Amino acid sequence: MSNKQLLKIMEDTFPTANIPENWMESKLGSPKEWDSLGHFTFLMSIEEYYKIKFSIDQMSEVTTIKQIMEIIDNSKK
């Protein structure tokens, strides 16, 4: 998986956010723009780009970039 593409999706979803250098450590609430509505929008954008579908449980349980990357990687197997 291209980390650059996931970062671009994050930047596009949260255009006013100050995304840190260590963005792969980001999680729900950090940046502050990644709130509940932003979370839904972010996951929907990821679904569209990667042609995957998050389950309802995943949408509520996945709260970190690392967890999102894991789901994307597992969907390609």
N, C-alpha and C positions, 0 to 999 in steps of 0.2 A: 504494500500500500504506500502511496505517496503521502508522506507527512506534509509536504508543501501544499497539496490540494486541500487537506483537512484544515491547515492553517488559513488558506484562502477562504474557505467556507466560513471559518470562525470570524475572520476579518470582515467578510461581507455581511454576516449576520449581526455582528456587533461593531458597526463602523465607527462609533464614537468611543469605543473602549480602548483603554491603554493596555494592549496585550503584551505581557512581559516576554523577555528573551526565553525564559523557561516555560513557554506556553504549554508544553506537553504536561506540565504539572497542574494546569488549570482545572478548575472544577466548578460545579454549580455555585454561583455566588461570587466567583472570582475569575474574571472581572465582574464587577457589580452589575453590569448590563446582562449578565447571564443569570437572569431571574427565571421564574416559572414560565412566563410567556416566551422569553428568549430561548429557554430550554426547548420548548416545543418547536419553535421556529428553526432552531439549530438542527434538531434531530430530523425535521422534515426536509431540510436542505441536504443533509447527509444522505437520507433515503433517496432523494431524487438523483443526486450525483452518482452514488455508488450502486444504484438500482437494488437496494435492499429494503427490508421492511422490519422495523422494530416492533416487537410485541408490546402489548399494553404494559405488561410487567417490566419489560426492559425500559420503556419510556419513563417509568417512575423510579426504577432502581438505578439506572445508569446515570452517574453524576460526575464522572471524571473523563478527561480526554483519554486516559489509558484504558478505561472500560469501553469507551466508544471504539477505540482502535482495535481492541480485542474482538468486539462483535463484528466489525468490518472484516478483519482478518479471517475469523471463523466462517463468515458467510461465503467466502471464496473457496472454501474447501469442499 
